[in-house]
């Protein structure tokens, strides 16, 4: 029961971490390697508003979400738009931005475990004989709600349908008058918003540290590669595969092997099925 319950919780956590990365790449084919940095930035902004300015919890969270979404949109408009379509340059530029944010926060004093957010709900509950913190239950519940809201947004709203059309066939979308750059800005803002939402839900389980940004980036990339770059269904399935694999590893080998599981999942996927479980990239048909 421990493995089942905590496997579901870990899988929901990974899905939340990867949702924004998948959204950005699925729509605009931009690999946002600043994803983890935006995650930490959202947590730190919330902490500053709560502890330094005395802003109420809900208002602090909303302000942090808005600011991080604005940072994501600005990243594209100011920098990434100039190298759009140059895959290696996009990776280098976005990672450099993320590195600047994280190390800037470290230089500004984000060190140690003194920075933390209060959990939404205190205490714990017994589920199938297993003690679980209420905050972890909240992570699973809000994860399900957010995935549902994302599905409704993509399939029932004008902007969501435009993003979906851009993801499915960019040339056809352009012929219908959909602005590619505008959709890229929207996807970067929404992806950054998703990273911020994940941060505000998950970070109360631990501390706000710079290293969390690198961890979240690795987990998001692992989930997206295993599931298939650009596939939201594949990302959800991959989150459960990796999530349960990590919990089994913790149970039988040790907690310090969790990241190794994610990295091994990337390597095995690239060897056996480079496009991922539900990836739509063309498989390599012949080698020269």
KALIN-V166474 format. One line per field, one symbol per residue. psi: psi as a letter, one per 20 degrees, with the letter a starting at -180 (. if undefined). burial: I if it has 24 or more other C-alpha atoms within 12 Angstrom, else O. Layout:
# KALIN-V166474
psi->???
burial->???
This chain:
# KALIN-V166474
psi->hgggghggghghghgghigggggghhgikoonjjghhhghgggggggghghhikqqgghgggggggghghgghhgghhghhikpingghgggghhhgggggghghghijnqakioqqqqhprarqpokjpppqhhhghggghggghgghgggghiiqggghgggghhgngghhhhjjpoghghggghgghghgghgggghhhhiibqoqhhhghggggggggghgghopiohghggghhhghghhgghgghigqhijghhgghhhgggghghnhiagkqjqpqohqq.
burial->OOOOIIIIIIIIIIIIIIIIIIIIIIIIIIIIIIIIIIIIIIIIIIIIOIOOOOOOIOOIIIIIIIIIIIIIIOIIOOOIIOOIOOOOOIIOIIIIIIIOIIIOIIOOOIOOOOIIIIIIOOOOOOOOOOOIIOIIIIIIOIIOOIIOOIOOOIOOOOIIOIIIIIIOOIOOOOOOOIOIIIIIIIIIIIIIIIIIIIIIIIIIIOIIIIIIIIIIIIIIIIIIIIIIIIIIIIIIIIIIIIIIIIIIOOOOOOOOOIIIIIIOIIOOIIOOIIIIIIIOOOOOOOOO
